[in-house]
């Protein structure tokens, strides 16, 4: 009799937890279904903190923090205008999106080469070391987004890379060409100096940069931002015209 009672209680408990789990799953799906869906890059649809949007075949974007900058920085004759710097969370990522983002973690091939070339490793072995350094993307991951524009105010063609390195909070530093996972506008023009299209006289380009935040970085607030530019060179002769420089933007109070 006692055994039968225990079996009945076990069945009741199992059904209860199964029902509770199903209900939670259905509630989560219902909430997800209410999020607006878009085809293009989801970040452009986020206007205020808390906004969410679902990019089809990719994942859900949530705006965590935003800093409106709208400041111009001149390295004559190039002018870089930083529009916004934002922190965005990605969730409900597809397997394809996770795999794509994984390629932007760990060492780039260039990083691995600088570390391992002295060990007389072959190019294939160095590439393997870079691959081994990559980390899987969790169910949720955040990234830092920079929107900006670059204008060539000269009358001749110029070679330039506006943001080669960027640093957040004086601590988190990125090599933009290898870590930026958003290729649109200016950054779509080529992620390496040798592959970039030169700026034509008077040309204005807009760009968006996306940089993953390492979950172990414990990054929860934007306090400062700085960036280092490439040198400016003549587009035809490749003669050095202006040395690259760094600019810093305090973000507290913005």
Phi, psi and omega in degrees: 000315179298318179299317180297320179297318179296320178298317180298316179297321180296317180296317180298314180297318180298315179295325180295309181293325178295318180294319180296318180295318179296318180297317179296319179296319179293322178296319179296318179294323180295318179296318181296324183290339180276348181285132179303142181249139180225161179268322185271184181309122187294332185302328184291346181267356181271118185253320181227158182305131181102342178298143178230149175209146180254117176271119185304140180063014182227286181174185181258133180253133176231127180281118182265325185200145179219139177234117178274120185256295180052051178237142179259139180235123188253126167238082193310134008264013179269139179236123180252122178250116178271121183271297183220152169232125187224154175248124186232140178260139174250135178214172181049042182288144174285162178299323180295319179294319179298319181293321179294315181293328179302326183293345179261008175263172175064208183273140168282169178299321181296319178298313182297321180297316181296335181273318192255353184296330180290343180271010178059035176280150176285166178301321179296318180292323177294320177297323177295321178296321177296318180296321181293337182279348182290148180239147180293149179271131180286182179296330177229142177209147178248161177215163179253129184245133177240125173248137188201176172218157179227132180233133173266109182265013179267170180264006179230164181289134184230148176257127187198149173230111191294317182229093178279318178226141176228150180226134177249136176055032178058019187221314186266108185247140181231143166271106188301315182304326184261343186249349180283120181260000177252111181251094179214151177060237184301315183288343177285345182287359181130130185268353178237151185306316184289341183259355185279147173281135179295155174281126178281159179306126179076003184289139176241125177240143173251147182214159175227132181242135177234126185230120182294142176262125176297125181306333180278356181285344180054049184264114182229005179198140177271117181248328180204159180212138174219155178217151179243132182266167170282168171291158172261128181231155176295133185293335182261310183272344184064018177292136178294126180252316182217133176290146176296161180213177180241147177232146180235142181232112174290137183250347178296133179090351178275000000 
